[in-house]
Amino acid sequence: MSQRGCNFSFFGAAFLKSKKGKNQKIEAENKIKQSHIPLFFIGKSIRKLGTSVIIAFLPFYVVDYMGLRPEISSWNVSIFFAGLFLGNIVSSRILDKSQPFKLILLSTIACAFLTLGIIFIVQPIMILLMVGVLGILQELYYSSQNTWQAFIYPIHN
């Protein structure tokens, strides 16, 4: 199932569960703060409009505007995926020590500033470094998102 389908089915199941009885509805409302849901979707839209677009067009930007050869520009995407791999390794230790929703907000804000930094910086080494950090933060976001959703809607068999 795609990430988008998982999010919508998650919130739909939480809504249906809260409709079963007054006690369960109060319990569901205590678990999900009303301000967290809009912040979650705002963060998700910033993430999709920022990171996905930057990574897709970064090789073209580096070739056309910075004048680098295409062989070198492809390293940007490779470094992004290396950052995803490193973020996957590191995220479990970070999630054990802090709250997942705070990490969702922190990684979204940091990615927004890194995206702006990638747009305005013209030094190739700095762009490669920012793309690697962007990959780490992207994986930290996805791990935090899944952990947060598991906290506010535990699975009962």
C-alpha positions in Angstrom: 0.0 0.0 0.0 1.3 3.4 -0.8 2.2 6.0 1.9 -0.7 8.2 0.9 -3.2 5.3 1.1 -1.8 4.3 4.5 -2.3 7.8 5.9 -5.9 8.1 4.7 -6.8 4.6 5.9 -5.2 5.3 9.2 -7.3 8.5 9.8 -10.4 6.8 8.5 -10.0 3.9 10.9 -9.4 6.2 13.8 -12.6 8.1 13.0 -14.6 4.9 12.7 -13.2 3.6 15.9 -14.1 6.8 17.7 -17.8 6.5 16.5 -18.3 3.1 18.2 -19.0 4.5 21.7 -18.6 7.5 23.9 -15.8 6.0 26.0 -13.8 5.1 22.9 -14.5 8.4 21.4 -13.2 10.2 24.4 -10.2 7.9 24.5 -9.4 8.6 20.8 -9.7 12.4 21.3 -7.3 12.2 24.2 -4.8 10.4 22.0 -5.0 12.6 18.9 -4.6 16.3 19.6 -6.6 18.3 17.2 -3.7 20.6 16.3 -1.5 17.7 15.4 -3.5 16.6 12.4 -3.3 19.8 10.4 0.3 20.2 11.2 0.9 16.7 10.0 -0.7 17.3 6.6 1.0 20.7 6.3 4.4 19.0 6.9 3.5 16.3 4.5 2.7 18.8 1.7 5.9 20.8 2.4 7.8 17.6 2.2 6.2 16.4 -1.1 6.4 19.8 -2.8 10.0 20.5 -1.6 12.1 17.5 -1.4 10.6 15.4 -4.2 10.9 18.3 -6.7 14.4 19.3 -5.7 15.7 15.8 -6.0 14.0 15.2 -9.3 15.4 18.4 -10.9 18.7 18.8 -9.1 20.9 17.0 -11.8 19.4 19.3 -14.5 20.1 22.4 -12.3 23.7 21.4 -11.7 24.3 20.8 -15.4 22.5 23.8 -16.8 23.2 26.5 -14.2 26.4 25.4 -12.6 28.1 24.0 -15.7 29.1 20.6 -14.3 29.3 17.5 -16.5 26.3 15.1 -16.4 28.5 12.4 -14.9 29.2 14.6 -11.9 25.6 15.8 -11.5 24.4 12.2 -11.0 26.3 12.1 -7.8 23.7 14.3 -6.2 21.0 11.7 -6.4 23.5 9.0 -5.2 24.4 11.0 -2.2 20.7 11.6 -1.4 20.1 7.9 -1.3 23.2 7.3 0.8 21.7 9.9 3.2 18.5 7.9 3.2 20.4 4.7 4.1 22.4 6.5 6.8 19.2 8.0 8.2 17.6 4.6 8.3 20.4 3.3 10.5 20.4 6.4 12.8 16.6 7.0 13.1 15.9 4.1 15.4 18.3 5.3 18.0 17.0 8.9 17.8 13.3 7.8 17.9 14.0 5.9 21.1 15.1 9.0 22.9 12.6 11.6 21.7 8.9 12.0 20.8 8.1 11.2 17.1 5.9 14.2 16.4 8.6 16.7 17.5 10.9 14.9 15.1 8.4 15.2 12.3 8.1 19.0 12.8 11.9 19.4 13.3 12.8 17.5 10.1 10.1 19.3 8.1 11.4 22.7 9.2 15.0 21.7 8.6 14.2 20.3 5.2 12.5 23.5 4.2 15.6 25.5 5.0 17.9 23.0 3.3 15.7 23.2 0.2 16.1 27.0 0.2 19.8 26.6 0.8 20.2 24.3 -2.2 18.4 26.8 -4.4 20.6 29.8 -3.4 24.0 28.2 -2.9 26.2 27.8 -6.0 29.1 25.8 -4.6 28.9 22.1 -5.6 30.5 20.7 -2.5 28.0 22.6 -0.3 25.1 21.4 -2.4 26.3 17.8 -2.1 26.6 18.1 1.7 23.1 19.6 1.9 21.6 16.9 -0.3 23.2 14.2 2.0 21.7 15.9 5.1 18.4 16.2 3.3 18.4 12.4 2.7 19.1 11.8 6.4 16.2 14.1 7.4 13.9 12.6 4.9 14.4 9.1 6.4 14.1 10.5 9.9 10.7 12.0 8.9 9.3 8.8 7.5 10.4 6.7 10.5 9.0 9.3 12.9 5.7 9.4 10.9 5.2 5.7 11.1 6.1 5.6 14.8 3.8 8.6 15.6 0.9 6.9 13.8 1.5 3.7 15.7 1.4 5.6 19.0 -1.9 7.4 18.4 -3.6 4.4 16.8 -2.4 1.1 18.3 -3.5 -2.0 16.5 -5.9 -4.3 18.5 -6.5 -7.8 17.4 
